[in-house]
């Protein structure tokens, strides 16, 4: 039994340095995830502020319409279709950089979900908080950044981290446009070794470890925020 496992390990990972496919794939997965998270946060917070400001005061009418169209399209179509459209239609004449294409596609996708999460957090803050800020002479930007957003962020932190975990796992489809990510590396090893168990289980274990790390960091940040409130 042990000898058989050793042979399978050698055949799957050592021959031709096949483990490097997992290493390179992990680097690609993390790179795309990080860039997509940054894009998603910036875009999501911007859309959330525009939509919540419109809901509360009726301002930003045109921008609100644009944001609603963006949210409807992104949330109503599959992520894989969005990646393929970004690769073969939108960015095809501009660049062939698959990491850039993947980052933009997943960033735009994540931004729609982040926007609704953050908007729900903003709308959960009592209107009196905003009115108090304005009565103290703060403008809209100062009121949002100093009073509303810090409270909203605490409320939506778990949902935001869950969205980033989903985003990390969704990047497993990026191999459809011909880039070596973690999942693609595992399937490539499988195609060479004709053994599905170790490559796929190894990829699953790596994803699980990454999710556990994110969950640990979220719990630690939540505890620190609760401590600061006291």
N, C-alpha and C positions, 0 to 999 in steps of 0.2 A: 504493500500500500504506500509506504513512505517512498520507496524507490520509484513507484509509478508517479507520485506527485513531483518528485525531483526531476524526472524525465520530462513531465509536462511543463514544469516551470522553465527548464532549460530550453525546451522546444519553442515555448511561447515568447520568452523574454530575452534569452541570452543569445540564441542563434541570430546572426546578422544584427546584433544590438537592437533587437526589436523593441526593447523597453524604451528606447529613445523616442519611438513614435508616441508613446503615452506621455513622456516628458514634454516633447514639443507640442503635443495636443493640449496638454494642461496649460502651457504658457499661452497658447492662442485663446483658450477658453477664458482664462483669467484676464487677459488683455482686453478682449471684446467685452467681457462683463464689466470691467472697471470703466471703460470709456462709455459704455451704454448707460451705466448707473449715473455717471456725471451728466450726460445729455438728458437722461430721464428726469433727474432732480431739477436741473435748471428749467427745462421745458415744462415739467409738471407743476412746479411752484409758480411759474409765470402764468400758465393757463388757469391754475386754481385761484390766483389773486384776481385775475380779470373776471372770471366767472362769479366769484363770491362778491366782488365789488358791484357787479351788475345786479346780482340777486338782492343786495342790500340797498343800493341807491339808484339802480337803473342806469348807471354810467357804462361807458365802453360798449355801446350797443353793437357797433360794427365788429369790433374785436371779439365780442361774445358770440356773435353768429359764426365767425371763422373758427373759434374754439369749439363750438358745438359740432360743426361739420367735421373738424379734425377728430374729435372724440368718437363721433358716430362711425366714421370710416375705419379708424384704427381698432376700436373695440368690436366692430361688427365683421371684421375679416380675419382669417387665420394668419397666425404669425408667419408660417412658412410661405404663404402667398405674398406677404409683404416683403420678405427677404428676397424672393425670386423677382418680384417687380423692381425692387431696389437694384438688384444685380443686373438684370437683363434689359431693363427699360430706362429707369431714371438715371442711374449712374453709369450705365454702359458707355455712353459717348465721352464721359469725363475721366473715369479712372477704372483700373482693373485691380486696385488694392482691395483684397477681400476682407482684411481686417477693418479697413475704413468703411466698406460697404456693410459689413455685419454690425459694426458699432452704431452706425447711423440707423440701420433698420431696427435693431433692438432698442436703441435709445428712443426713437420715435414711438415705438410700441409701448415701452415702459412709461414714457412721459404721459400717455393718456391715462394709465391706471394710477400713476402717482398724482396726477391732477385731481382725480376724483377723491382719492384718499385725503389729500391735503385740503381740498375744498370742504369735505365733510368735517375736518378738524377746525377749519376757520369758522364754518357756520355753527359749530358747537359752542363757540365763545360768545358769551352774552353781549348783546348790542351795546349795553351800558359801558363795557370796556372801551369800545371804539369811541363812544360819545365822551367818555371821561378824558381820553387822550386828546380829542379835538378841543375840548374845553380848556385843556391846559396849554393850548397854542401849538400842538403838534400837527404837522401836515399829514396827508394820507400815507405817504411813504414812511414817515417816522412812527406813526401810530401802528402800521402793520408790522414793521421790523422790530419795534421795541416792546409792544404790548401784545398784539394779537398772535404773531407767528411763534414766539417762544412758548406760549401756552398751547397753541394748536400742535406744535411739533411734539410736545410731550404726549398729547392725546393720540397721535397717529403713529408714533414710533413703532409699535409692534406691527401694525399693518404695513408700514413702509419696509421694514426688514423682511417681512413675508413676501412682499413684492420683489425684493432683490433676490431672495432665495428662488422664487419662481423664475426670475430672469436668468439666473445662473444655470438652472436646469434646462430652460428653453433654448439656450445656446447650443444644445446638443444637435439641433437641426441644421446648424450652419454648414455642416459637411455636404449638404445638398448643392452648394454652389462651388464645391471643389476646394475647400480649405481644410487643413488638417487640424481638427479640434480633438478633444479628449475622446469623444465617442467614435469619431472617424479613425483615430489611432487604434482603438480597441477592435473595431471591425476589420481594419487592415491586417492586424496581427491574426485575427481569426481566419481571414482568407488565406493566410500563408501557412498557418499551423494546422488548419482544419479542426481546431478545438475551440468550441464556443465558450467553455466554462470559465477558464482563468482570465482571458482578456476582458470579457464582459463583466465578470464579477469584480475584477480589479478596477475597471472604470466606475462601476457602481460604488465601490468602496471609497474611491477618491472623491466622487460627488458627495457622498454621505459625510466624509470628513470635513469637506468645505462647508457644508450646511451646518454641521455641528459647531464649527468655529464661528460662523456668523451668528448662530443662535446664542452661543456663549457670550460673544461681544455685545449682542443686544441686551441680554440679561444684565450684564455688568453695567452697561450704560443706563439702563432703567433704574438699577439700584442707586447709581450715582445721582441721577436726576431726582429720585425720591428723597435722597439724603439732603440734597441742596434745597428742597422745598421746606424741609424742617428747619 
